Amino acid sequence: MITGISLPLLAQAPGPDKGRQVIDAAVAALGGQNFLQMRSRVASGRVYSFFHDELSGLDLATVYTEYIDPRPAKGLAIRERELLGKKKDYSYLFLPDQAWDITYRGARPIADENWERYVRVTENDILYLLRTRLNEPGLTFDYIGNQVYLSRHIDSVDITDSQNRTLHVFFDYNTKLPIRESFEWLDPLTKERNEEVFVFDKYRDIGNGIQWPFDIQRERNGYKSYQFFADRISANGPIPPGTFDLPKGAKVLKKVD
């Protein structure tokens, strides 16, 4: 049961293409072709981590993102570099099929569990899905209803992929923008089912009509786990050379299991 939702507002049954119509409207609201052809993005702000809703860490962050077109046969269609701290002296580098934890000591491949979490979060991010996975074979878009969520009029759509993974997404009825999503996944070790929730807020134009949320929050199993609050985001701007390379001469350290 999702709190804050009333009974559906519309009595008549939607047409068979209603789910895809909501998706297409969302893409148009996000910037249309400019959104779909966005090559890169730079965001700076504050990142917070939480444990059972209690703040457990915070830092300044600059995140460089670059989309990879055409999409690789394997791995993610994106690469990212997260620079942390006032001096930006430690970072994470995420490539399509691997990731690194980089400090003054050297570069260490991140643990398998952390890599799997990054892939899961990225593939199920509605903004990544709309930009990169929209024409993926096997995707279906099921319109669930026209409802009220926390006093906001929304359209709800379930997106299911060829692996039978389902993403539940709420789109603001007036702006057409995605404001909330949730998905479930099974922990292979504990065999327990987990629920992840993303909340998107404070959309602004980041260039050429592209809309992007400046406030992104995540929850796991009912507890807040992460928030990124951006001060500045720009699309398709210059990215420093070598951003997505390991630092020259960096010592490669052993991965921690």
SVG drawing of the C-alpha trace seen along z (x, -y; Angstrom):
<svg xmlns="http://www.w3.org/2000/svg" viewBox="-16 -27 69 44">
<polyline fill="none" stroke="black" stroke-width="0.4" points="0.0,0.0 1.4,-3.4 0.5,-6.1 -0.9,-9.4 -2.8,-8.0 -6.6,-8.2 -8.9,-6.2 -8.5,-6.7 -10.0,-9.9 -11.1,-8.7 -14.0,-6.2 -13.6,-5.3 -11.0,-2.7 -7.9,-4.1 -7.1,-3.0 -4.4,-0.4 -1.8,-3.0 -2.4,-5.3 0.8,-4.1 3.0,-4.9 1.2,-8.3 2.1,-9.2 5.7,-8.2 5.9,-10.2 4.5,-13.3 7.1,-12.9 9.9,-12.8 8.5,-16.0 8.3,-17.7 11.9,-16.7 13.0,-18.5 12.0,-16.2 14.8,-15.6 17.2,-17.8 16.7,-15.5 17.1,-12.3 20.2,-13.7 21.8,-15.0 25.5,-14.1 26.7,-15.0 25.9,-16.7 27.8,-18.4 26.2,-18.7 27.6,-20.2 26.0,-20.3 25.8,-18.4 25.4,-14.6 23.9,-13.1 23.9,-9.5 21.5,-8.2 21.1,-5.1 17.6,-4.4 16.6,-8.0 19.5,-9.4 22.2,-11.4 25.4,-9.3 27.5,-11.4 27.6,-14.5 30.0,-15.9 30.4,-18.4 30.2,-16.6 30.8,-17.4 29.4,-14.7 30.4,-14.5 28.1,-12.3 28.5,-11.3 26.1,-9.1 27.5,-6.6 25.9,-6.4 25.4,-4.0 24.6,-1.9 27.4,0.7 26.5,4.4 27.3,5.1 27.3,2.8 25.7,-0.5 25.4,-3.3 26.9,-5.9 30.1,-6.8 30.4,-9.0 33.0,-10.6 32.0,-11.7 34.6,-14.1 34.1,-14.5 35.3,-17.0 36.3,-20.6 39.6,-19.7 38.0,-17.1 40.9,-14.8 39.0,-11.5 36.4,-10.2 34.5,-7.4 34.8,-6.5 32.0,-4.5 32.5,-3.0 30.1,-0.8 31.4,2.4 33.5,1.5 34.1,-1.1 36.9,-2.5 37.4,-4.1 40.2,-6.6 42.2,-8.3 45.8,-9.5 46.8,-5.9 45.7,-4.8 42.7,-3.3 40.9,-0.3 38.1,1.6 34.9,1.2 33.5,4.3 31.1,6.5 28.2,5.7 28.7,1.9 29.0,2.4 25.8,4.5 24.0,1.8 25.2,-0.9 24.0,1.1 20.7,1.8 20.1,-1.9 21.2,-3.1 19.2,-0.7 16.0,-1.4 16.4,-5.2 13.5,-6.5 15.6,-9.4 18.2,-7.0 15.5,-4.7 13.8,-7.5 17.1,-8.8 18.8,-5.5 16.5,-2.5 13.2,-3.8 13.5,-1.8 14.8,1.3 13.2,4.5 10.6,6.0 9.7,2.8 6.0,2.5 4.1,-0.5 1.0,0.3 -1.2,-2.6 -2.3,-2.0 -4.4,-5.0 -5.0,-8.7 -4.7,-9.3 -3.8,-11.7 -0.4,-11.4 0.5,-13.7 -2.1,-16.3 -0.6,-16.1 -2.6,-14.8 -0.6,-12.0 -0.6,-9.4 0.8,-6.0 2.6,-3.8 4.3,-0.4 7.3,0.2 8.3,3.8 11.4,4.9 12.4,8.2 13.8,9.5 10.4,9.1 11.6,6.2 8.9,3.7 9.4,0.0 6.4,-1.8 6.4,-5.5 4.3,-8.5 4.2,-11.4 2.8,-14.8 -0.5,-15.2 0.1,-18.9 3.9,-19.1 4.1,-15.5 7.4,-15.1 8.4,-12.0 8.2,-12.7 8.4,-9.2 9.4,-5.7 9.7,-2.4 11.0,1.1 11.7,4.4 14.6,6.7 15.6,10.0 18.8,10.2 20.6,13.3 22.2,13.9 19.4,13.4 16.6,14.2 14.7,11.2 12.8,8.8 13.8,5.2 12.0,2.0 13.8,-1.0 12.1,-4.4 13.4,-7.5 11.8,-10.9 12.5,-13.7 11.8,-17.4 12.7,-21.0 13.0,-20.5 14.8,-23.4 16.0,-24.1 19.7,-23.0 20.1,-24.1 18.3,-24.0 15.0,-23.3 16.2,-20.2 14.5,-19.7 16.3,-18.0 15.6,-17.6 17.9,-19.5 16.7,-17.4 16.9,-13.6 16.2,-11.3 16.3,-7.6 14.7,-5.2 15.3,-1.5 12.7,0.5 11.0,-2.6 14.1,-4.3 15.8,-7.3 19.2,-6.3 20.5,-9.1 19.9,-12.6 21.7,-14.8 20.8,-18.4 22.3,-20.3 23.4,-23.9 24.2,-23.9 23.6,-21.6 24.4,-22.2 23.9,-20.0 26.3,-19.4 29.0,-21.7 32.8,-21.0 34.2,-18.1 37.9,-18.3 40.1,-15.9 40.9,-12.7 37.8,-12.9 36.8,-9.3 40.4,-7.9 42.3,-6.6 44.8,-9.2 48.1,-8.9 50.5,-6.8 47.9,-5.8 48.7,-2.6 46.1,0.1 45.1,1.6 43.5,4.9 39.8,5.1 38.2,5.6 35.7,8.4"/>
</svg>
